[in-house]
Amino acid sequence: MSHKAGFVNIIGNPNVGKSTLMNAFIGEKLSIITSKAQTTRHRILGIVNGDNFQVILSDTPGIIKPAYELQESMMDFVKSAFEDADVLIYMVEIGEKELKDEAFFKKITNSKIPVLLLLNKIDKSDQDQLETQVQLWSEKVPNAEIFPISALEGFNVTEVFNRIIELLPESPAFYPKDQLTDKPERFFVNETIREKILMHYKKEIPYAVEIDTEEFFEEEKIIRMRSVIMVERDTQKGIIIGHKGSALKRVGIEARKDLEQFFGKQVHLELYVKVNKNWRSDQRQLKRFGYNQK
């Protein structure tokens, strides 16, 4: 039996459900999900293996017009998703009418590789609205196959995945068959902590935060971690810590519970907060955190 393998890259506006879809395909929570835009900052690979296939999924940041260096770097991850895709997934949600960047949109409509346009969140629509949206997108992106889905409810997700496998080229596996992602363990520690911050803090705070896991020691029954939450200003540090450390404690408890589930063993997590001024506009700092790949 022949073996298929290839890269399937997911792009779209912020908050349309890209991370939810990727996690649904994989059956593991690799990408963090919140209701806030710009939750995904990196390009995260998730690998799904079968006896005769390997699907390498890529979740990317939502497409925005960059306002500072960090966002420029996030959009570089999206650009790279066009370069190595064997199948491109363009994800939109019910009620959406356009991509926020015309240049990216032209790349999709001129794509020489298969494009699957997934119309997500159809559980929030009725039949008339759905038919109108399908008509709209079939005119805008005539080169795409359109699938109405609900990534959250799992509607049509299996059908899309089966179609992806049909479209993949014949190829040996690119990664070992027991590998789930290309990211190291510390990356998922950082992302889990950042997810809790996105959930519990408002306004600019979550966007001014970066996490650096400085220590990760795995023993037989426990993993000991030490992570630093970096902010840009002293006032942000105070908000993150909260009254008598209560806000930081809540982040730590919730992150630890998720990490114990993810790693399947007990976790000891120490959290600290440091001020790292203007890190989002500092190319050297961005490179250190894995953003600026130029």
ABEGO torsion letter per residue (X at the ends): XBBBBEBBBBBEBBGAGAAAAAAAAAGBBABBBBABBGABABBBBBBBBBAABBBBBBBBBBBBBBABAAAAAAAAAAAAAAAABABBBBBBBBGBABBABAAAAAAAAABABBBBBBBBGAAABBAAAAAAAAAAAAAABAABBBBBBBAAAGBGAAAAAAAAAAABBBBBBABBAABABABBAAAAAAAAAAAAAAAABBEAAAAABBBBBABBBBBAABBBBBBBBBBABAAAAAAAAEBGGAAAAAAAAAAAAAAAAAAGBBBBBBBBBBBBBGAAABAAAAAAAGABAX
